[in-house]
Amino acid sequence: MSAIDLERVVTHPQAAGRRAQQRIFITMLLVGDVLALGLALALAYAIRFEFDISIFEESDLPLHLPVYWFFLLIPLCLLVLALVQLYDPQYLLGGMQEYARIFNATSILVTLAILLSFFFPLFRLSRGFIALSWLFITCLLFLERFIVRHVIYRLRRHGFMTRRTLIVGADEDARHIAEQLLSTPTAGAELLGFVTNDVPLGKTLTSNLAVLGTLDLLPALVERLGVEEIVVSTQGLHRTDTIRVFQNYAYADDVDLRFLPGLFEIFATGVRVKEIGSVPLVSMNRVRLGIWESTIKSTVDYLGAIVLLLMLSPLFLVLGILIKRDSPGPILHRRRVVGRGGQTFDAFKFRTMYQDGAAILAQYPDLEAELKQNHKLKNDPRVTRIGALLRRTSLDELPQLLNILLGQMSLVGPRMITLEEMDKYGKWRWNLLTVKPGITGLWQISGRSDVSYEERVRLDMYYIRNYTLWLDLLILWRTPPAVIGRRGAY
């Protein structure tokens, strides 16, 4: 990279004021939390003491007492929020993880209130007021943090509230993480370039990101570029170089050091560290979800499948009759696909093709080649008349509700794929084995068949690595408009 290009990186208009932006972010959280806490306590007080609700017992507490303690409860709440690291930038903007910390904080507050009421009569609070406070504080903090997070995401898309980031290493993992961060502007990483000894200075590696220097120049680059975060690909460095970077920046106050582990492609399910014989060893979780997440997701899947099957049974009957009248053959088609753990199973679909589809396609060599490449055809001569309608409306997928009851699929998940398609995922195919495929997913709400195969892989990997219950709810919420809009449906 030329001196002029490097100067352009240095004088980026957003390079200054990062610490001020961080202070603004924390201030936003504090102000939002105070407002949420104040409104929650006011609602709890009003409902408990101002309205005559029969479920609450008569209280001999003077009504001014909760108001008196009102001004002490908010600082106490803020202190507990701080203790569970809800103002630590390392743990913010994490979606489900942040909500879990909020739930823990409000539960601690309720426990403290009960203990204080028990041991100190002066601090007596109505049980109804405590219960309502817990409910409203939890819900309003959830809502407030959700709003703040999406405000920050919008700012990050415009270059604010970001971290100036260097990637150390230039191997495949380093390039992949660069592409993933570039495709996710809400992550807040302003990528400057790569630092490596293995590639010539100035060479562009991916998406206009070039090599800015060697490892010997890393300290000078960090100081000159105002770097706030260093991501190290351990696979792309010698052991001595990795140790040197660690020694220089592991304990730096103004630079966050993050390591991208080797075998990046298998780290999709999370890891845990356990000492055996005083030696810290890393092992991987067998599944992507924790026990509570898995329980909730399975419950939603089974209940949702049962309810939908009961509601849609008349539609199933009508579609079955139409399929049989349209062309000879079975009503349901079985497609052999790969599930969690690499187990194969038959995914059910309403039949949308003629039985002699292979012979029909053989008459179109160009379409055969396209199908082999993309596993999809926009104008497929094998599709029946009723099949075309079923595909455009995604009604052909409905029998997969039976696969959910069989424990093979989920309402939301990555695309189901065949064994032959596994090769399309390359080294990321092992990630697919950690979760069940879904009837709908990110690919479904992002354009379906209009999305390139490479983009489908990226969307599936994003879902697997970033799964939360909230992401599932978002996908379910956006699926009906995507189906009705019929974008990419063929």
C-alpha positions in Angstrom: 0.0 0.0 0.0 1.3 3.4 -0.9 2.0 6.2 1.6 -0.9 8.1 0.2 -3.3 5.1 0.8 -2.0 4.6 4.3 -2.5 8.3 5.0 -6.1 7.9 3.8 -6.6 5.2 6.4 -5.0 7.3 9.1 -7.2 10.4 8.5 -10.5 8.5 8.2 -13.2 11.0 9.4 -14.4 8.6 12.1 -10.9 7.9 13.5 -11.2 10.4 16.3 -13.6 10.6 19.2 -14.0 6.8 19.8 -13.7 7.1 23.5 -16.3 9.9 23.5 -18.6 7.7 21.5 -18.2 5.0 24.0 -19.0 7.4 26.8 -22.1 8.5 24.9 -23.2 4.9 24.5 -22.9 4.2 28.3 -24.7 7.5 29.0 -27.5 6.4 26.7 -27.8 3.1 28.6 -27.8 4.9 32.0 -30.4 7.4 31.0 -32.5 4.7 29.3 -32.2 2.4 32.4 -33.2 5.2 34.8 -36.3 6.0 32.7 -37.2 2.3 32.4 -36.7 1.7 36.1 -38.6 4.8 37.1 -41.6 3.9 34.8 -41.5 0.3 36.0 -41.6 1.3 39.7 -44.3 3.9 39.1 -46.5 1.3 37.3 -46.0 -1.2 40.0 -46.9 1.3 42.7 -49.9 2.6 40.8 -51.3 -0.9 40.1 -50.7 -2.1 43.7 -51.8 0.8 45.7 -54.0 3.1 43.5 -56.3 0.5 41.9 -58.6 -1.8 43.8 -57.6 -5.1 42.4 -59.0 -8.1 44.2 -56.0 -10.4 43.8 -54.0 -8.2 46.2 -54.5 -8.5 50.0 -55.2 -5.4 52.1 -52.0 -3.8 53.3 -51.4 -1.9 56.5 -48.3 -0.2 55.0 -48.6 3.5 54.8 -48.9 4.5 51.1 -46.1 7.1 51.3 -43.6 4.4 52.3 -43.0 3.0 48.8 -42.6 6.5 47.4 -40.1 7.2 50.1 -38.0 4.2 49.1 -38.6 4.9 45.5 -35.6 7.2 45.3 -33.4 4.6 46.9 -34.5 1.7 44.7 -33.3 3.2 41.4 -29.7 3.7 42.5 -29.8 0.2 44.0 -31.0 -1.2 40.7 -28.3 0.6 38.8 -25.7 -0.8 41.2 -26.9 -4.4 40.6 -27.0 -3.8 36.8 -23.4 -2.6 37.0 -22.4 -5.6 39.1 -23.7 -8.1 36.5 -21.6 -6.1 33.9 -24.5 -4.5 32.0 -22.4 -1.4 31.5 -19.3 -3.3 30.4 -18.8 -2.9 26.6 -17.5 -6.5 26.5 -20.9 -7.9 27.4 -23.2 -5.4 25.7 -25.1 -5.6 22.4 -25.2 -9.4 22.8 -29.0 -10.0 22.4 -30.0 -13.1 24.3 -26.9 -12.9 26.5 -27.6 -9.4 27.5 -31.3 -10.3 28.3 -30.1 -13.1 30.4 -28.0 -10.7 32.5 -31.0 -8.4 32.9 -33.1 -11.3 34.1 -30.3 -12.3 36.6 -30.1 -8.7 37.8 -33.8 -8.3 38.4 -33.9 -11.6 40.2 -31.1 -10.5 42.5 -33.1 -7.3 43.1 -36.2 -9.2 44.1 -34.1 -11.4 46.4 -32.6 -8.3 48.1 -36.0 -6.7 48.5 -37.4 -9.9 50.2 -34.4 -10.2 52.5 -34.5 -6.5 53.5 -38.2 -6.7 54.1 -37.6 -9.8 56.3 -34.7 -8.5 58.4 -35.4 -4.8 58.5 -39.1 -3.9 59.3 -38.4 -0.3 58.2 -37.9 -1.6 54.7 -41.2 -3.4 54.6 -42.6 -3.6 51.0 -45.8 -5.1 49.7 -45.3 -8.5 48.2 -47.5 -7.5 45.3 -45.4 -4.4 44.8 -42.2 -6.5 44.7 -43.7 -9.0 42.2 -45.0 -6.2 39.9 -41.7 -4.3 40.1 -39.9 -7.5 39.0 -42.2 -8.0 36.1 -42.2 -4.4 34.9 -38.5 -3.8 35.4 -37.6 -6.9 33.5 -39.9 -6.2 30.6 -39.1 -2.5 30.3 -35.3 -3.1 30.6 -35.7 -5.7 27.8 -37.5 -3.2 25.6 -35.1 -0.3 26.4 -32.0 -2.3 25.7 -33.6 -3.6 22.5 -34.2 -0.1 21.3 -30.7 1.1 22.3 -29.1 -1.9 20.6 -30.9 -1.1 17.3 -30.0 2.6 17.6 -26.4 1.6 17.9 -26.7 -0.8 15.0 -28.0 2.0 12.8 -25.2 4.3 13.9 -22.6 1.5 13.1 -24.0 1.2 9.6 -23.0 4.9 9.2 -19.5 4.5 10.7 -20.2 5.5 14.3 -19.7 3.5 17.4 -17.2 1.2 15.7 -13.8 -0.1 16.7 -10.7 0.3 14.5 -9.6 -3.2 13.9 -6.5 -4.9 12.5 -6.3 -8.5 11.5 -3.0 -10.2 12.2 -2.4 -13.1 9.8 -3.3 -13.7 6.2 -4.4 -17.3 6.0 -7.8 -18.6 5.0 -9.3 -18.2 8.4 -8.1 -14.6 8.7 -9.7 -13.7 5.3 -12.9 -15.5 6.2 -13.3 -13.6 9.5 -12.6 -10.3 7.6 -15.4 -11.1 5.0 -17.8 -12.1 7.8 -17.1 -8.8 9.8 -17.4 -6.8 6.6 -20.8 -8.4 5.8 -22.0 -7.7 9.3 -21.7 -3.9 9.9 -23.7 -4.2 13.1 -20.7 -6.0 14.6 -19.0 -2.6 14.9 -15.6 -3.6 13.5 -14.0 -1.0 11.2 -11.5 -3.2 9.4 -8.3 -1.4 8.4 -6.3 -4.2 6.9 -4.0 -7.1 7.6 -0.6 -7.4 9.3 1.5 -10.4 8.2 5.0 -11.5 7.3 3.8 -13.9 4.6 2.3 -11.5 2.0 3.9 -8.5 0.3 3.1 -5.0 1.6 0.1 -3.4 -0.2 -1.3 -6.6 -1.6 -5.1 -6.7 -1.5 -6.4 -9.9 0.1 -10.2 -9.4 0.3 -12.8 -6.7 -0.3 -10.2 -3.9 -0.8 -8.4 -4.8 2.4 -4.7 -4.8 1.9 -1.6 -5.8 3.9 -0.4 -2.7 5.9 2.8 -4.1 7.2 4.8 -6.8 8.9 4.6 -7.9 12.5 7.6 -5.8 13.3 5.6 -2.8 12.3 2.5 -3.7 14.3 3.3 -1.4 17.3 3.8 1.6 14.9 0.6 0.7 13.0 -1.4 0.4 16.2 -0.2 3.8 17.4 -0.5 5.6 14.1 -3.9 4.2 13.0 -5.5 4.4 16.4 -6.2 0.7 16.5 -8.6 -0.4 19.2 -8.9 -4.1 18.5 -6.5 -6.7 17.1 -7.9 -10.0 15.8 -5.2 -12.7 15.6 -5.5 -15.8 13.4 -3.3 -18.3 15.3 -3.2 -20.6 12.3 -1.5 -17.9 10.2 1.3 -17.2 12.7 4.3 -19.0 14.1 4.1 -19.8 17.8 6.8 -17.2 18.7 4.9 -14.5 16.8 1.7 -15.3 18.6 3.4 -15.1 22.0 4.9 -11.8 21.0 1.6 -10.3 20.1 0.1 -11.6 23.3 2.9 -10.1 25.4 2.5 -6.7 23.8 -1.3 -6.3 23.8 -3.0 -8.9 26.2 -2.9 -6.4 29.0 -3.0 -3.1 27.1 -5.6 -0.7 28.4 -6.5 0.9 25.0 -6.4 -2.2 22.7 -8.6 -5.3 22.9 -6.8 -8.5 21.8 -8.9 -11.4 20.4 -7.7 -14.7 19.1 -9.3 -16.6 16.3 -8.7 -20.3 17.2 -7.3 -22.8 14.8 -9.8 -25.2 13.2 -12.2 -22.3 13.1 -14.7 -24.3 11.0 -15.5 -26.7 13.9 -16.0 -24.0 16.6 -19.7 -23.5 16.0 -21.2 -25.0 19.2 -19.2 -23.1 21.8 -16.4 -24.4 24.0 -15.6 -24.9 27.6 -12.3 -25.1 29.5 -11.6 -27.7 32.1 -8.4 -28.3 34.0 -7.3 -31.9 34.1 -4.1 -32.5 36.1 -3.7 -28.7 36.3 -3.6 -28.6 32.5 -6.3 -26.3 30.9 -8.0 -28.3 28.1 -10.6 -27.0 25.6 -13.6 -29.2 24.7 -16.5 -28.5 22.5 -20.2 -28.7 23.4 -22.0 -31.4 21.5 -24.9 -29.1 20.5 -25.2 -25.4 19.8 -27.9 -24.7 22.3 -27.9 -24.8 26.1 -30.3 -27.0 28.0 -32.9 -24.3 28.6 -32.7 -22.9 25.0 -33.0 -26.4 23.6 -36.0 -27.2 25.9 -37.8 -24.0 24.9 -37.0 -24.5 21.2 -38.2 -28.1 21.2 -41.4 -27.1 23.1 -42.2 -24.4 20.6 -41.5 -26.8 17.7 -43.7 -29.6 18.9 -46.6 -27.4 20.1 -46.4 -25.3 16.9 -46.4 -28.4 14.7 -49.4 -29.9 16.5 -51.4 -26.7 16.3 -50.6 -26.1 12.7 -51.4 -29.6 11.6 -54.8 -29.5 13.3 -55.5 -26.1 11.8 -54.3 -27.0 8.3 -55.7 -30.5 8.0 -58.6 -29.4 5.8 -56.1 -27.6 3.5 -54.0 -30.8 3.4 -57.0 -32.8 2.2 -57.8 -30.3 -0.5 -54.2 -30.1 -1.7 -54.0 -33.9 -1.7 -57.0 -34.2 -4.0 -55.7 -31.5 -6.4 -52.3 -33.2 -6.6 -53.8 -36.6 -7.5 -56.1 -35.0 -10.1 -53.3 -33.0 -11.7 -50.9 -35.9 -12.4 -50.5 -39.5 -11.5 -48.2 -40.4 -8.6 -48.1 -40.2 -4.8 -49.3 -37.1 -2.9 -46.1 -36.8 -0.8 -42.6 -36.8 -2.0 -39.7 -38.0 0.2 -36.4 -36.2 -0.1 -33.4 -37.8 1.5 -31.6 -35.1 3.5 -29.0 -34.7 6.2 -30.0 -33.9 9.8 -28.4 -33.1 13.1 -25.4 -35.4 13.8 -25.1 -36.3 10.2 -28.1 -38.6 10.3 -30.1 -38.8 7.1 -33.9 -38.9 7.0 -36.8 -38.5 4.5 -38.1 -34.9 4.5 -41.8 -34.9 3.4 -43.1 -32.5 0.8 -46.2 -32.3 -1.4 -45.2 -33.7 -4.7 -44.7 -30.9 -7.2 -43.1 -32.8 -10.2 -44.1 -35.4 -12.7 -43.1 -38.9 -11.9 -40.9 -39.2 -15.0 -39.1 -35.9 -14.2 -35.7 -37.4 -14.9 -36.7 -38.3 -18.5 -38.2 -34.8 -19.0 -35.1 -33.0 -17.8 -32.9 -35.2 -20.0 -34.3 -33.4 -23.0 -32.8 -30.1 -21.7 -29.0 -30.5 -21.3 -28.5 -26.9 -20.4 -31.0 -27.1 -17.6 -29.4 -30.3 -16.3 -26.1 -28.5 -16.0 -27.7 -25.6 -14.2 -29.4 -27.9 -11.8 -26.1 -29.6 -11.0 -24.5 -26.3 -10.3 -27.2 -24.5 -8.3 -29.5 -27.3 -7.2 -32.4 -25.1 -8.3 -34.1 -24.2 -11.6 -36.1 -21.1 -12.2 -38.0 -22.7 -15.1 -38.2 -26.4 -14.3 -40.0 -28.4 -17.0 -40.5 -31.2 -14.5 -42.9 -29.2 -12.3 -46.6 -29.8 -12.6 -49.3 -27.1 -12.8 -50.4 -27.5 -9.2 -46.7 -28.0 -8.2 -45.9 -24.5 -9.6 -48.6 -23.0 -7.4 -47.4 -25.0 -4.3 -43.8 -23.8 -4.8 -44.7 -20.2 -5.3 -46.7 -20.2 -2.1 -44.3 -22.6 -0.2 -47.3 -24.8 0.6 -45.3 -27.8 -0.6 -43.2 -27.5 2.6 -46.1 -28.0 5.0 -45.8 -31.8 5.3 -42.4 -31.2 7.0 -44.5 -30.4 10.1 -44.6 -34.2 10.4 -40.8 -34.3 10.4 -40.9 -31.9 13.4 -43.1 -34.3 15.3 -40.6 -37.1 14.4 -37.8 -35.0 16.0 -36.0 -34.6 12.7 -36.6 -30.9 11.9 -37.3 -27.6 13.6 -39.6 -24.7 12.7 -36.6 -22.5 12.2 -33.1 -23.6 11.1 -30.7 -23.8 8.2 -31.8 -25.2 4.9 -32.1 -28.9 4.7 -29.6 -30.3 2.2 -28.8 -33.6 0.6 -25.6 -35.6 1.1 -24.4 -34.4 -2.4 -24.8 -30.8 -1.4 -22.6 -31.2 1.7 -19.6 -30.6 -0.5 -20.9 -27.2 -1.4 -20.4 -26.2 2.2 -16.8 -27.1 2.2 -15.2 -27.1 5.6 -18.3 -25.5 7.1 -20.4 -28.6 6.5 -19.6 -29.8 10.0 -21.4 -26.9 11.4 -24.6 -28.1 9.8 -24.5 -31.2 12.0 -24.9 -29.2 15.2 -28.6 -28.1 14.6 -31.7 -29.5 13.0 -32.7 -28.1 9.6 -35.7 -25.8 9.6 -38.9 -25.4 7.6 -38.0 -21.7 7.5 -34.8 -19.8 8.1 -32.7 -16.8 7.1 -32.6 -17.9 3.5 -36.4 -18.1 3.4 -36.8 -14.4 4.4 -33.8 -13.2 2.4 -35.0 -14.1 -1.1 -35.1 -17.9 -1.2 -34.1 -19.1 -4.7 -32.9 -15.6 -5.7 -30.1 -16.0 -3.2 -26.9 -17.4 -4.6 -25.7 -20.7 -3.2 -22.6 -19.0 -1.6 -25.0 -16.6 0.1 -27.2 -19.4 1.3 -24.1 -21.0 2.9 -23.2 -17.7 4.6 -26.7 -17.2 5.9 -26.8 -20.8 7.3 -23.4 -20.3 9.0 -24.6 -16.9 10.5 -27.7 -18.6 11.9 -25.8 -21.5 13.4 -23.1 -19.2 15.0 -25.5 -16.5 16.2 -28.6 -18.5 17.2 -30.8 -17.1 19.9 -34.5 -17.5 20.6 -35.0 -13.9 19.6 -33.5 -14.6 16.2 -36.0 -17.5 15.8 -38.9 -15.3 16.7 -37.7 -12.7 14.3 -37.5 -15.2 11.5 -40.9 -16.6 12.3 -42.3 -13.1 12.3 -40.9 -12.2 8.9 -41.7 -15.6 7.2 -45.4 -14.9 6.4 -44.6 -11.6 4.6 -41.8 -13.3 2.7 -44.1 -16.1 1.6 -46.9 -13.7 0.6 -44.4 -11.5 -1.3 -43.2 -14.7 -3.2 -39.8 -13.2 -3.8 -37.4 -15.9 -5.1 -40.2 -18.6 -5.0 -40.0 -21.0 -8.0 
